[in-house]
């Protein structure tokens, strides 16, 4: 039998920023994440899920 699995890891970080509005705050956090000023790694791990996607006789 052949089995195919999907492994999903969830990482999480709470970030607080000062801004004049929600959109500005969102864009600031998004930019910092994209510029790798905010980096999530194994310390931010909160969950792992393993799901079987398929099994076949091949």
PQR file with spaces between the fields and no chain letter, atoms N, CA, C, O and H, PARSE charges and radii, in Angstrom:
ATOM       1  N    UNK     1       0.842   -1.191    0.000 -0.4000 1.5000
ATOM       2  CA   UNK     1       0.000    0.000    0.000 -0.0000 2.0000
ATOM       3  C    UNK     1       0.881    1.247    0.000  0.5500 1.7000
ATOM       4  O    UNK     1       1.998    1.248    0.517 -0.5500 1.4000
ATOM       5  N    UNK     2       0.358    2.272   -0.577 -0.4000 1.5000
ATOM       6  CA   UNK     2       1.030    3.573   -0.602 -0.0000 2.0000
ATOM       7  C    UNK     2       0.128    4.582    0.112  0.5500 1.7000
ATOM       8  O    UNK     2      -1.067    4.672   -0.172 -0.5500 1.4000
ATOM       9  H    UNK     2      -0.550    2.271   -0.997  0.4000 1.0000
ATOM      10  N    UNK     3       0.715    5.334    1.036 -0.4000 1.5000
ATOM      11  CA   UNK     3      -0.044    6.294    1.827 -0.0000 2.0000
ATOM      12  C    UNK     3       0.530    7.698    1.624  0.5500 1.7000
ATOM      13  O    UNK     3       1.747    7.882    1.614 -0.5500 1.4000
ATOM      14  H    UNK     3       1.685    5.260    1.266  0.4000 1.0000
ATOM      15  N    UNK     4      -0.346    8.673    1.465 -0.4000 1.5000
ATOM      16  CA   UNK     4       0.075   10.063    1.316 -0.0000 2.0000
ATOM      17  C    UNK     4      -0.505   10.860    2.474  0.5500 1.7000
ATOM      18  O    UNK     4      -1.707   10.816    2.737 -0.5500 1.4000
ATOM      19  H    UNK     4      -1.335    8.524    1.473  0.4000 1.0000
ATOM      20  N    UNK     5       0.368   11.589    3.163 -0.4000 1.5000
ATOM      21  CA   UNK     5      -0.032   12.379    4.319 -0.0000 2.0000
ATOM      22  C    UNK     5       0.275   13.854    4.096  0.5500 1.7000
ATOM      23  O    UNK     5       1.171   14.206    3.329 -0.5500 1.4000
ATOM      24  H    UNK     5       1.345   11.624    2.949  0.4000 1.0000
ATOM      25  N    UNK     6      -0.472   14.699    4.767 -0.4000 1.5000
ATOM      26  CA   UNK     6      -0.195   16.125    4.819 -0.0000 2.0000
ATOM      27  C    UNK     6       0.156   16.468    6.263  0.5500 1.7000
ATOM      28  O    UNK     6      -0.567   16.100    7.189 -0.5500 1.4000
ATOM      29  H    UNK     6      -1.200   14.413    5.390  0.4000 1.0000
ATOM      30  N    UNK     7       1.271   17.175    6.450 -0.4000 1.5000
ATOM      31  CA   UNK     7       1.686   17.625    7.779 -0.0000 2.0000
ATOM      32  C    UNK     7       1.529   19.144    7.813  0.5500 1.7000
ATOM      33  O    UNK     7       2.100   19.861    6.991 -0.5500 1.4000
ATOM      34  H    UNK     7       1.859   17.474    5.698  0.4000 1.0000
ATOM      35  N    UNK     8       0.747   19.618    8.778 -0.4000 1.5000
ATOM      36  CA   UNK     8       0.476   21.046    8.901 -0.0000 2.0000
ATOM      37  C    UNK     8       0.980   21.512   10.259  0.5500 1.7000
ATOM      38  O    UNK     8       0.544   21.016   11.297 -0.5500 1.4000
ATOM      39  H    UNK     8       0.284   19.035    9.446  0.4000 1.0000
ATOM      40  N    UNK     9       1.901   22.467   10.243 -0.4000 1.5000
ATOM      41  CA   UNK     9       2.400   23.065   11.475 -0.0000 2.0000
ATOM      42  C    UNK     9       1.829   24.471   11.606  0.5500 1.7000
ATOM      43  O    UNK     9       1.794   25.231   10.638 -0.5500 1.4000
ATOM      44  H    UNK     9       2.256   22.870    9.399  0.4000 1.0000
ATOM      45  N    UNK    10       1.391   24.803   12.797 -0.4000 1.5000
ATOM      46  CA   UNK    10       0.872   26.134   13.058 -0.0000 2.0000
ATOM      47  C    UNK    10       1.844   26.871   13.966  0.5500 1.7000
ATOM      48  O    UNK    10       2.201   26.388   15.040 -0.5500 1.4000
ATOM      49  H    UNK    10       1.420   24.185   13.583  0.4000 1.0000
ATOM      50  N    UNK    11       2.267   28.052   13.516 -0.4000 1.5000
ATOM      51  CA   UNK    11       3.135   28.928   14.297 -0.0000 2.0000
ATOM      52  C    UNK    11       2.349   30.186   14.619  0.5500 1.7000
ATOM      53  O    UNK    11       1.493   30.601   13.838 -0.5500 1.4000
ATOM      54  H    UNK    11       1.977   28.445   12.643  0.4000 1.0000
ATOM      55  N    UNK    12       2.632   30.794   15.760 -0.4000 1.5000
ATOM      56  CA   UNK    12       1.881   31.982   16.161 -0.0000 2.0000
ATOM      57  C    UNK    12       2.773   32.933   16.933  0.5500 1.7000
ATOM      58  O    UNK    12       3.636   32.515   17.705 -0.5500 1.4000
ATOM      59  H    UNK    12       3.328   30.457   16.394  0.4000 1.0000
ATOM      60  N    UNK    13       2.550   34.223   16.712 -0.4000 1.5000
ATOM      61  CA   UNK    13       3.264   35.277   17.440 -0.0000 2.0000
ATOM      62  C    UNK    13       2.294   36.433   17.638  0.5500 1.7000
ATOM      63  O    UNK    13       1.582   36.811   16.708 -0.5500 1.4000
ATOM      64  H    UNK    13       1.849   34.563   16.086  0.4000 1.0000
ATOM      65  N    UNK    14       2.261   36.989   18.823 -0.4000 1.5000
ATOM      66  CA   UNK    14       1.440   38.173   19.089 -0.0000 2.0000
ATOM      67  C    UNK    14       2.352   39.395   18.969  0.5500 1.7000
ATOM      68  O    UNK    14       3.397   39.474   19.615 -0.5500 1.4000
ATOM      69  H    UNK    14       2.839   36.683   19.578  0.4000 1.0000
ATOM      70  N    UNK    15       1.932   40.350   18.126 -0.4000 1.5000
ATOM      71  CA   UNK    15       2.719   41.546   17.854 -0.0000 2.0000
ATOM      72  C    UNK    15       1.858   42.765   18.172  0.5500 1.7000
ATOM      73  O    UNK    15       0.705   42.840   17.748 -0.5500 1.4000
ATOM      74  H    UNK    15       1.083   40.286   17.602  0.4000 1.0000
ATOM      75  N    UNK    16       2.412   43.716   18.912 -0.4000 1.5000
ATOM      76  CA   UNK    16       1.720   44.956   19.242 -0.0000 2.0000
ATOM      77  C    UNK    16       2.447   46.120   18.584  0.5500 1.7000
ATOM      78  O    UNK    16       3.668   46.235   18.683 -0.5500 1.4000
ATOM      79  H    UNK    16       3.349   43.656   19.257  0.4000 1.0000
ATOM      80  N    UNK    17       1.683   46.987   17.908 -0.4000 1.5000
ATOM      81  CA   UNK    17       2.263   48.161   17.243 -0.0000 2.0000
ATOM      82  C    UNK    17       1.432   49.396   17.577  0.5500 1.7000
ATOM      83  O    UNK    17       0.248   49.296   17.899 -0.5500 1.4000
ATOM      84  H    UNK    17       0.690   46.893   17.828  0.4000 1.0000
ATOM      85  N    UNK    18       2.063   50.545   17.496 -0.4000 1.5000
ATOM      86  CA   UNK    18       1.365   51.819   17.625 -0.0000 2.0000
ATOM      87  C    UNK    18       1.106   52.356   16.228  0.5500 1.7000
ATOM      88  O    UNK    18       2.003   52.381   15.387 -0.5500 1.4000
ATOM      89  H    UNK    18       3.025   50.626   17.235  0.4000 1.0000
ATOM      90  N    UNK    19      -0.136   52.790   15.984 -0.4000 1.5000
ATOM      91  CA   UNK    19      -0.496   53.334   14.671 -0.0000 2.0000
ATOM      92  C    UNK    19      -1.724   54.222   14.840  0.5500 1.7000
ATOM      93  O    UNK    19      -2.411   54.176   15.860 -0.5500 1.4000
ATOM      94  H    UNK    19      -0.865   52.770   16.668  0.4000 1.0000
ATOM      95  N    UNK    20      -1.982   55.028   13.817 -0.4000 1.5000
ATOM      96  CA   UNK    20      -3.122   55.945   13.895 -0.0000 2.0000
ATOM      97  C    UNK    20      -4.441   55.282   13.510  0.5500 1.7000
ATOM      98  O    UNK    20      -5.511   55.810   13.812 -0.5500 1.4000
ATOM      99  H    UNK    20      -1.424   55.066   12.988  0.4000 1.0000
ATOM     100  N    UNK    21      -4.371   54.097   12.828 -0.4000 1.5000
ATOM     101  CA   UNK    21      -5.594   53.380   12.477 -0.0000 2.0000
ATOM     102  C    UNK    21      -5.268   51.893   12.270  0.5500 1.7000
ATOM     103  O    UNK    21      -4.105   51.502   12.173 -0.5500 1.4000
ATOM     104  H    UNK    21      -3.502   53.668   12.582  0.4000 1.0000
ATOM     105  N    UNK    22      -6.308   51.095   12.206 -0.4000 1.5000
ATOM     106  CA   UNK    22      -6.145   49.646   12.057 -0.0000 2.0000
ATOM     107  C    UNK    22      -5.414   49.284   10.770  0.5500 1.7000
ATOM     108  O    UNK    22      -4.542   48.415   10.776 -0.5500 1.4000
ATOM     109  H    UNK    22      -7.253   51.413   12.284  0.4000 1.0000
ATOM     110  N    UNK    23      -5.762   49.945    9.663 -0.4000 1.5000
ATOM     111  CA   UNK    23      -5.106   49.646    8.380 -0.0000 2.0000
ATOM     112  C    UNK    23      -3.607   49.926    8.441  0.5500 1.7000
ATOM     113  O    UNK    23      -2.804   49.144    7.932 -0.5500 1.4000
ATOM     114  H    UNK    23      -6.471   50.651    9.658  0.4000 1.0000
ATOM     115  N    UNK    24      -3.237   51.031    9.058 -0.4000 1.5000
ATOM     116  CA   UNK    24      -1.823   51.376    9.190 -0.0000 2.0000
ATOM     117  C    UNK    24      -1.101   50.340   10.054  0.5500 1.7000
ATOM     118  O    UNK    24       0.022   49.943    9.742 -0.5500 1.4000
ATOM     119  H    UNK    24      -3.889   51.666    9.472  0.4000 1.0000
ATOM     120  N    UNK    25      -1.734   49.911   11.121 -0.4000 1.5000
ATOM     121  CA   UNK    25      -1.141   48.900   11.995 -0.0000 2.0000
ATOM     122  C    UNK    25      -0.952   47.585   11.241  0.5500 1.7000
ATOM     123  O    UNK    25       0.102   46.955   11.328 -0.5500 1.4000
ATOM     124  H    UNK    25      -2.646   50.234   11.374  0.4000 1.0000
ATOM     125  N    UNK    26      -1.981   47.179   10.502 -0.4000 1.5000
ATOM     126  CA   UNK    26      -1.904   45.948    9.716 -0.0000 2.0000
ATOM     127  C    UNK    26      -0.763   46.012    8.700  0.5500 1.7000
ATOM     128  O    UNK    26       0.028   45.076    8.585 -0.5500 1.4000
ATOM     129  H    UNK    26      -2.838   47.690   10.432  0.4000 1.0000
ATOM     130  N    UNK    27      -0.686   47.114    7.972 -0.4000 1.5000
ATOM     131  CA   UNK    27       0.351   47.258    6.950 -0.0000 2.0000
ATOM     132  C    UNK    27       1.748   47.262    7.571  0.5500 1.7000
ATOM     133  O    UNK    27       2.691   46.735    6.980 -0.5500 1.4000
ATOM     134  H    UNK    27      -1.329   47.874    8.066  0.4000 1.0000
ATOM     135  N    UNK    28       1.881   47.851    8.754 -0.4000 1.5000
ATOM     136  CA   UNK    28       3.172   47.863    9.449 -0.0000 2.0000
ATOM     137  C    UNK    28       3.597   46.450    9.820  0.5500 1.7000
ATOM     138  O    UNK    28       4.741   46.059    9.585 -0.5500 1.4000
ATOM     139  H    UNK    28       1.115   48.279    9.234  0.4000 1.0000
ATOM     140  N    UNK    29       2.683   45.687   10.398 -0.4000 1.5000
ATOM     141  CA   UNK    29       3.003   44.301   10.786 -0.0000 2.0000
ATOM     142  C    UNK    29       3.286   43.463    9.549  0.5500 1.7000
ATOM     143  O    UNK    29       4.225   42.668    9.543 -0.5500 1.4000
ATOM     144  H    UNK    29       1.754   46.004   10.590  0.4000 1.0000
ATOM     145  N    UNK    30       2.481   43.632    8.501 -0.4000 1.5000
ATOM     146  CA   UNK    30       2.697   42.874    7.264 -0.0000 2.0000
ATOM     147  C    UNK    30       4.065   43.185    6.665  0.5500 1.7000
ATOM     148  O    UNK    30       4.785   42.273    6.259 -0.5500 1.4000
ATOM     149  H    UNK    30       1.718   44.277    8.506  0.4000 1.0000
ATOM     150  N    UNK    31       4.429   44.465    6.607 -0.4000 1.5000
ATOM     151  CA   UNK    31       5.733   44.857    6.057 -0.0000 2.0000
ATOM     152  C    UNK    31       6.867   44.270    6.888  0.5500 1.7000
ATOM     153  O    UNK    31       7.833   43.737    6.343 -0.5500 1.4000
ATOM     154  H    UNK    31       3.845   45.206    6.937  0.4000 1.0000
ATOM     155  N    UNK    32       6.745   44.369    8.205 -0.4000 1.5000
ATOM     156  CA   UNK    32       7.798   43.841    9.084 -0.0000 2.0000
ATOM     157  C    UNK    32       7.949   42.334    8.913  0.5500 1.7000
ATOM     158  O    UNK    32       9.064   41.814    8.948 -0.5500 1.4000
ATOM     159  H    UNK    32       5.960   44.802    8.648  0.4000 1.0000
ATOM     160  N    UNK    33       6.834   41.633    8.728 -0.4000 1.5000
ATOM     161  CA   UNK    33       6.889   40.183    8.500 -0.0000 2.0000
ATOM     162  C    UNK    33       7.545   39.884    7.150  0.5500 1.7000
ATOM     163  O    UNK    33       8.424   39.026    7.063 -0.5500 1.4000
ATOM     164  H    UNK    33       5.928   42.056    8.699  0.4000 1.0000
ATOM     165  N    UNK    34       7.122   40.589    6.101 -0.4000 1.5000
ATOM     166  CA   UNK    34       7.684   40.359    4.763 -0.0000 2.0000
ATOM     167  C    UNK    34       9.164   40.719    4.698  0.5500 1.7000
ATOM     168  O    UNK    34       9.924   40.086    3.965 -0.5500 1.4000
ATOM     169  H    UNK    34       6.408   41.286    6.171  0.4000 1.0000
ATOM     170  N    UNK    35       9.575   41.725    5.456 -0.4000 1.5000
ATOM     171  CA   UNK    35      10.984   42.125    5.493 -0.0000 2.0000
ATOM     172  C    UNK    35      11.806   41.275    6.465  0.5500 1.7000
ATOM     173  O    UNK    35      12.987   41.542    6.687 -0.5500 1.4000
ATOM     174  H    UNK    35       8.957   42.239    6.052  0.4000 1.0000
ATOM     175  N    UNK    36      11.181   40.264    7.034 -0.4000 1.5000
ATOM     176  CA   UNK    36      11.807   39.335    7.971 -0.0000 2.0000
ATOM     177  C    UNK    36      12.305   40.009    9.250  0.5500 1.7000
ATOM     178  O    UNK    36      13.254   39.540    9.878 -0.5500 1.4000
ATOM     179  H    UNK    36      10.221   40.047    6.854  0.4000 1.0000
ATOM     180  N    UNK    37      11.658   41.110    9.627 -0.4000 1.5000
ATOM     181  CA   UNK    37      11.910   41.700   10.940 -0.0000 2.0000
ATOM     182  C    UNK    37      11.176   40.896   12.013  0.5500 1.7000
ATOM     183  O    UNK    37      11.596   40.846   13.169 -0.5500 1.4000
ATOM     184  H    UNK    37      10.887   41.491    9.117  0.4000 1.0000
ATOM     185  N    UNK    38      10.080   40.274   11.607 -0.4000 1.5000
ATOM     186  CA   UNK    38       9.334   39.341   12.456 -0.0000 2.0000
ATOM     187  C    UNK    38       9.518   37.966   11.830  0.5500 1.7000
ATOM     188  O    UNK    38       9.095   37.733   10.697 -0.5500 1.4000
ATOM     189  H    UNK    38       9.739   40.314   10.667  0.4000 1.0000
ATOM     190  N    UNK    39      10.147   37.059   12.565 -0.4000 1.5000
ATOM     191  CA   UNK    39      10.415   35.714   12.048 -0.0000 2.0000
ATOM     192  C    UNK    39       9.885   34.700   13.054  0.5500 1.7000
ATOM     193  O    UNK    39      10.221   34.741   14.238 -0.5500 1.4000
ATOM     194  H    UNK    39      10.491   37.249   13.485  0.4000 1.0000
ATOM     195  N    UNK    40       9.058   33.799   12.566 -0.4000 1.5000
ATOM     196  CA   UNK    40       8.532   32.734   13.420 -0.0000 2.0000
ATOM     197  C    UNK    40       9.374   31.482   13.218  0.5500 1.7000
ATOM     198  O    UNK    40       9.759   31.152   12.096 -0.5500 1.4000
ATOM     199  H    UNK    40       8.784   33.765   11.605  0.4000 1.0000
ATOM     200  N    UNK    41       9.655   30.793   14.314 -0.4000 1.5000
ATOM     201  CA   UNK    41      10.448   29.567   14.240 -0.0000 2.0000
ATOM     202  C    UNK    41       9.899   28.552   15.241  0.5500 1.7000
ATOM     203  O    UNK    41       8.764   28.687   15.698 -0.5500 1.4000
ATOM     204  H    UNK    41       9.342   31.062   15.226  0.4000 1.0000
ATOM     205  N    UNK    42      10.686   27.550   15.580 -0.4000 1.5000
ATOM     206  CA   UNK    42      10.229   26.468   16.443 -0.0000 2.0000
ATOM     207  C    UNK    42       9.701   26.966   17.789  0.5500 1.7000
ATOM     208  O    UNK    42       8.872   26.292   18.401 -0.5500 1.4000
ATOM     209  H    UNK    42      11.608   27.440   15.208  0.4000 1.0000
ATOM     210  N    UNK    43      10.154   28.115   18.261 -0.4000 1.5000
ATOM     211  CA   UNK    43       9.681   28.648   19.544 -0.0000 2.0000
ATOM     212  C    UNK    43       8.238   29.138   19.453  0.5500 1.7000
ATOM     213  O    UNK    43       7.573   29.299   20.477 -0.5500 1.4000
ATOM     214  H    UNK    43      10.828   28.662   17.764  0.4000 1.0000
ATOM     215  N    UNK    44       7.750   29.377   18.238 -0.4000 1.5000
ATOM     216  CA   UNK    44       6.395   29.856   18.020 -0.0000 2.0000
ATOM     217  C    UNK    44       5.417   28.731   17.683  0.5500 1.7000
ATOM     218  O    UNK    44       4.253   28.982   17.373 -0.5500 1.4000
ATOM     219  H    UNK    44       8.290   29.247   17.406  0.4000 1.0000
ATOM     220  N    UNK    45       5.901   27.489   17.749 -0.4000 1.5000
ATOM     221  CA   UNK    45       5.075   26.332   17.380 -0.0000 2.0000
ATOM     222  C    UNK    45       3.959   26.135   18.395  0.5500 1.7000
ATOM     223  O    UNK    45       4.201   26.097   19.602 -0.5500 1.4000
ATOM     224  H    UNK    45       6.847   27.285   18.001  0.4000 1.0000
ATOM     225  N    UNK    46       2.720   26.011   17.889 -0.4000 1.5000
ATOM     226  CA   UNK    46       1.611   25.764   18.805 -0.0000 2.0000
ATOM     227  C    UNK    46       0.835   24.493   18.479  0.5500 1.7000
ATOM     228  O    UNK    46       0.103   23.991   19.332 -0.5500 1.4000
ATOM     229  H    UNK    46       2.523   26.042   16.909  0.4000 1.0000
ATOM     230  N    UNK    47       0.977   23.956   17.256 -0.4000 1.5000
ATOM     231  CA   UNK    47       0.210   22.758   16.913 -0.0000 2.0000
ATOM     232  C    UNK    47       0.801   22.078   15.683  0.5500 1.7000
ATOM     233  O    UNK    47       1.368   22.726   14.803 -0.5500 1.4000
ATOM     234  H    UNK    47       1.572   24.364   16.563  0.4000 1.0000
ATOM     235  N    UNK    48       0.654   20.755   15.644 -0.4000 1.5000
ATOM     236  CA   UNK    48       0.992   19.970   14.455 -0.0000 2.0000
ATOM     237  C    UNK    48      -0.172   19.023   14.194  0.5500 1.7000
ATOM     238  O    UNK    48      -0.664   18.351   15.100 -0.5500 1.4000
ATOM     239  H    UNK    48       0.193   20.228   16.358  0.4000 1.0000
ATOM     240  N    UNK    49      -0.597   18.986   12.945 -0.4000 1.5000
ATOM     241  CA   UNK    49      -1.689   18.107   12.543 -0.0000 2.0000
ATOM     242  C    UNK    49      -1.186   17.236   11.399  0.5500 1.7000
ATOM     243  O    UNK    49      -0.540   17.728   10.474 -0.5500 1.4000
ATOM     244  H    UNK    49      -0.197   19.533   12.209  0.4000 1.0000
ATOM     245  N    UNK    50      -1.483   15.952   11.466 -0.4000 1.5000
ATOM     246  CA   UNK    50      -1.101   15.029   10.397 -0.0000 2.0000
ATOM     247  C    UNK    50      -2.377   14.388    9.870  0.5500 1.7000
ATOM     248  O    UNK    50      -3.118   13.748   10.617 -0.5500 1.4000
ATOM     249  H    UNK    50      -2.008   15.552   12.217  0.4000 1.0000
ATOM     250  N    UNK    51      -2.627   14.565    8.568 -0.4000 1.5000
ATOM     251  CA   UNK    51      -3.851   14.047    7.950 -0.0000 2.0000
ATOM     252  C    UNK    51      -3.480   13.095    6.824  0.5500 1.7000
ATOM     253  O    UNK    51      -2.597   13.382    6.016 -0.5500 1.4000
ATOM     254  H    UNK    51      -2.025   15.085    7.961  0.4000 1.0000
ATOM     255  N    UNK    52      -4.167   11.956    6.781 -0.4000 1.5000
ATOM     256  CA   UNK    52      -3.981   11.074    5.643 -0.0000 2.0000
ATOM     257  C    UNK    52      -4.822   11.611    4.488  0.5500 1.7000
ATOM     258  O    UNK    52      -6.015   11.869    4.647 -0.5500 1.4000
ATOM     259  H    UNK    52      -4.884   11.723    7.438  0.4000 1.0000
ATOM     260  N    UNK    53      -4.192   11.778    3.327 -0.4000 1.5000
ATOM     261  CA   UNK    53      -4.875   12.310    2.163 -0.0000 2.0000
ATOM     262  C    UNK    53      -5.322   11.208    1.221  0.5500 1.7000
ATOM     263  O    UNK    53      -6.382   11.291    0.601 -0.5500 1.4000
ATOM     264  H    UNK    53      -3.223   11.568    3.198  0.4000 1.0000
ATOM     265  N    UNK    54      -4.500   10.177    1.124 -0.4000 1.5000
ATOM     266  CA   UNK    54      -4.782    9.165    0.118 -0.0000 2.0000
ATOM     267  C    UNK    54      -4.089    7.855    0.464  0.5500 1.7000
ATOM     268  O    UNK    54      -3.007    7.846    1.050 -0.5500 1.4000
ATOM     269  H    UNK    54      -3.639   10.110    1.628  0.4000 1.0000
ATOM     270  N    UNK    55      -4.725    6.757    0.095 -0.4000 1.5000
ATOM     271  CA   UNK    55      -4.035    5.476    0.134 -0.0000 2.0000
ATOM     272  C    UNK    55      -4.377    4.723   -1.131  0.5500 1.7000
ATOM     273  O    UNK    55      -5.506    4.758   -1.621 -0.5500 1.4000
ATOM     274  H    UNK    55      -5.604    6.765   -0.382  0.4000 1.0000
ATOM     275  N    UNK    56      -3.380    4.049   -1.639 -0.4000 1.5000
ATOM     276  CA   UNK    56      -3.580    3.308   -2.886 -0.0000 2.0000
ATOM     277  C    UNK    56      -2.789    2.013   -2.823  0.5500 1.7000
ATOM     278  O    UNK    56      -1.898    1.858   -1.988 -0.5500 1.4000
ATOM     279  H    UNK    56      -2.463    4.021   -1.241  0.4000 1.0000
ATOM     280  N    UNK    57      -3.113    1.110   -3.686 -0.4000 1.5000
ATOM     281  CA   UNK    57      -2.464   -0.194   -3.694 -0.0000 2.0000
ATOM     282  C    UNK    57      -1.162   -0.199   -4.468  0.5500 1.7000
ATOM     283  O    UNK    57      -0.444   -1.199   -4.447 -0.5500 1.4000
ATOM     284  H    UNK    57      -3.837    1.236   -4.364  0.4000 1.0000
ATOM     285  N    UNK    58      -0.834    0.890   -5.151 -0.4000 1.5000
ATOM     286  CA   UNK    58       0.398    0.957   -5.950 -0.0000 2.0000
ATOM     287  C    UNK    58       1.599    1.162   -5.103  0.5500 1.7000
ATOM     288  O    UNK    58       2.714    1.241   -5.620 -0.5500 1.4000
ATOM     289  H    UNK    58      -1.417    1.702   -5.168  0.4000 1.0000
